[in-house]
Amino acid sequence: MKLGMNMLLWASHVTEAHYPIFEKIKKAGFDGVELPLFEGDGAHYTRVGQELANQGLGCTTVTCLSTDANPVSDDAKVRHAGLDRIKWALDMTAALKGDCLAGPYHSALGHFTGNPPTVDEKKRAVEVLRAAAVHAQQVGVKMAIEYLNRFECYFVTTARQMAELVDAVDHPWFRCMYDTFHAHIEEKGQAEAIAALAPRFIHVHLSENDRGVPGTGQVRWEETFKALRKINYQGWMTIEAFGRALPDLAAATKVWRDLYENADDVYVKGGKFLREGWEKSKA
């Protein structure tokens, strides 16, 4: 089990001020962290990557897109801005020496048309994402795109839709990921969703149904782990949780109340629960 911890619990932009958190995560038995990518340059992320290497931690990254950089837009300039933004995130991941770029960058986060995705929107997304995949291969960073629940996007909201998009892009560096939070909302079962995505996904977000401490809610963890073992999943499994410490992020993730007593519980208690659950799922 390659266990990671998403740094969005503490920051939307990771700097030297967060290095002590890396140490705490390492001491708690984690193998790596996931860094959000919203600002910064290659020099900054090279330094952060060096610190992670010094602490013996691996790395993945995550990003999302806004309406002015939307791959499904009917405006070519907006689509091009989306492609540029994805390329930038891939470049920053390469500077970190990260394994993959995760996130829902198939479309703009939180944007809705009031209709299901159209044929033209799907075609535009495929064109942009295939071009991004070419760049991903050039810089040596895999894409791990994420489907969301229907309250956060309309373009890709189920495992089957995600599988269809990956197959349509049809590029070896364009893969997808699985998130237990979104699946808990949208799927009939975790095992069925995982089977529908296999063998296309290379990354997993372990997130409780309320975005709090894993193991304290309704996600079917035993079913999830057994399904992952059934397909011999070998990639990262990264805790993703949110809190109220960052007002802008709390607003974006709709966190209006405390989901845990303190942030340490998420990775200490949550990490312990997940490691034990993974071991039990061998049987």
C-alpha angles and dihedrals in degrees: 000000000000101000120196136180124218112230093212086093086075110017147009088209118036117214139162088284089071098052092099088059089057088057093050091049091050092050089052089062102261124147098209151339136246116229124206114229115210103122142005137075139260094268091055094049092045088059092047090049091052090053091050090051090049089054093046095247129139123216146220128172138217134201142162138200136242129219092267090060102040119150092205096051120122087225111090092207091056092048090049090051088053091052091048091051093051090048090051091052091049090051092050090049089053090051088054090047087236125171101227146351111240130187145086097288093142089094142353115299114243095006120131135181096190090246138081117265112286129226090250092051090052091050092050092049092050091052094050096042094048090053089049090051090056088055091045090057091048093055095037099242123127119225115231105185121195134219117217136203121271093258093062102039142355102209103075118008107148139050092246092053089049092051090050091053093049091049092048094051087048100190125133093226093052108084134147142229140225125233120192093207096058092039090053088060102039109028132074089222139359094232094053092050093049091049090050092055099042127139093013101071127083103173139048133201113207104206130159119234091256094039090248132109113339111246097031099087145041106292112124096238098170091052090046095051094045090050091050091049091048091061091040093242110195104172136099121304106198129188112231118190135152137208143175098266092098108050097199093048092044089055092048093049093041095239106159100158139037112276096188140017093247138351093250089067090064096062101023100045094023093049092049091050093049096047091049092046092050091052093048090052090068090080 
